[in-house]
Amino acid sequence: MADENSSKILEYTKDRLSKLGLKVKIAPKIKAKEFNLAFINDPDFYEKEKIKDPYKTYKNAFVQHFITEPSEHAIKVILINLVIKYEIIKKRVFSFKLERLWF
């Protein structure tokens, strides 16, 4: 359920990720075998509105959910969590220098 506030958060997040040199597109659905960031509301919101909570795990997609407008630091943490999920699903170990993400 997209509203004006959600749209602003998505655009802000897209802008921040683009400034990190990442190719970003906003899509209505999770894409299998791609890295996905999913903006969702707090679980209480879905309970109050009596609608299904979209949070779930995906078998062939790498998804990191986030609830509020992320700060610069939060975006980097979200990306690190996404890479960790990728590693777990692929049963690989990917090594990177954290300081490369902090510029």
Backbone torsions as a table, in degrees:
resi	resn	phi	psi	omega
1	MET	NA	104.5	-178.5
2	ALA	-92.5	135.0	174.1
3	ASP	-128.1	-178.2	-177.1
4	GLU	-61.3	-41.4	179.5
5	ASN	-64.8	-43.6	178.3
6	SER	-60.7	-43.4	179.9
7	SER	-60.9	-40.5	178.6
8	LYS	-64.8	-41.6	179.4
9	ILE	-64.3	-42.9	179.2
10	LEU	-63.8	-42.6	179.2
11	GLU	-65.7	-41.9	177.4
12	TYR	-60.0	-46.7	-179.3
13	THR	-63.5	-43.8	178.4
14	LYS	-60.0	-43.9	178.9
15	ASP	-61.3	-45.7	-179.8
16	ARG	-63.5	-42.6	179.8
17	LEU	-66.6	-39.4	177.7
18	SER	-62.3	-38.6	178.6
19	LYS	-66.9	-19.6	174.7
20	LEU	-85.1	1.8	178.3
21	GLY	88.2	15.3	-179.3
22	LEU	-95.7	141.3	176.1
23	LYS	-82.7	119.8	-172.1
24	VAL	-127.8	139.4	171.2
25	LYS	-138.6	146.9	177.7
26	ILE	-93.8	125.5	-178.0
27	ALA	-128.2	151.7	-178.6
28	PRO	-77.2	-17.1	-176.5
29	LYS	-133.0	156.9	174.4
30	ILE	-69.9	135.0	-179.9
31	LYS	-104.4	128.3	178.9
32	ALA	-64.3	144.2	176.1
33	LYS	62.5	20.6	174.3
34	GLU	-125.5	161.2	175.2
35	PHE	-81.0	129.2	-177.1
36	ASN	-129.3	135.0	168.8
37	LEU	-109.8	129.6	-177.1
38	ALA	-119.6	117.9	176.6
39	PHE	-85.7	122.3	178.8
40	ILE	-130.9	164.9	176.5
41	ASN	-86.3	168.4	174.2
42	ASP	-59.6	142.6	-179.7
43	PRO	-53.4	-33.1	178.8
44	ASP	-61.9	-33.2	178.9
45	PHE	-58.7	-46.7	-177.5
46	TYR	-67.2	-37.2	178.2
47	GLU	-65.7	-45.8	-179.3
48	LYS	-63.6	-41.5	-178.4
49	GLU	-83.7	-4.6	179.8
50	LYS	57.4	44.9	175.0
51	ILE	-125.9	158.4	-175.8
52	LYS	-67.4	133.0	176.2
53	ASP	-73.2	122.7	-176.4
54	PRO	-76.9	-5.7	-178.8
55	TYR	-66.3	125.4	174.1
56	LYS	-162.2	169.9	176.6
57	THR	-95.8	154.8	-177.7
58	TYR	-123.4	141.7	-175.4
59	LYS	-76.5	-46.1	-174.5
60	ASN	-115.0	21.3	179.8
61	ALA	-132.0	149.8	178.8
62	PHE	-102.7	110.0	-172.7
63	VAL	-127.8	131.6	171.4
64	GLN	-120.9	120.2	178.9
65	HIS	-87.7	148.6	171.3
66	PHE	-142.2	149.9	-171.0
67	ILE	-105.3	-41.9	-176.0
68	THR	-113.8	170.4	177.0
69	GLU	-59.9	119.1	-176.4
70	PRO	-79.6	143.3	173.1
71	SER	-80.2	175.0	176.8
72	GLU	-54.6	-47.1	-179.5
73	HIS	-63.9	-44.1	-178.7
74	ALA	-62.0	-37.7	178.4
75	ILE	-60.9	-42.0	179.4
76	LYS	-66.8	-38.0	177.4
77	VAL	-66.5	-41.5	177.7
78	ILE	-58.9	-43.5	179.5
79	LEU	-64.9	-41.7	177.6
80	ILE	-61.1	-44.5	178.3
81	ASN	-62.1	-37.2	178.4
82	LEU	-64.4	-42.6	178.1
83	VAL	-64.9	-39.5	178.0
84	ILE	-62.3	-43.3	177.0
85	LYS	-60.7	-41.4	177.3
86	TYR	-58.4	-47.0	-179.6
87	GLU	-60.2	-42.6	-179.1
88	ILE	-64.9	-47.8	-178.9
89	ILE	-63.9	-41.6	-178.1
90	LYS	-83.6	-6.7	-177.4
91	LYS	54.9	46.4	179.3
92	ARG	-124.8	164.2	172.4
93	VAL	-120.6	119.5	-179.0
94	PHE	-110.9	124.1	-177.6
95	SER	-107.3	136.3	177.3
96	PHE	-148.8	159.0	179.1
97	LYS	-89.6	121.9	-178.7
98	LEU	-61.2	-35.3	-176.5
99	GLU	-63.9	-19.5	177.1
100	ARG	-69.4	-21.9	179.3
101	LEU	-88.1	-9.2	-172.0
102	TRP	-101.2	29.1	179.9
103	PHE	-94.0	NA	NA
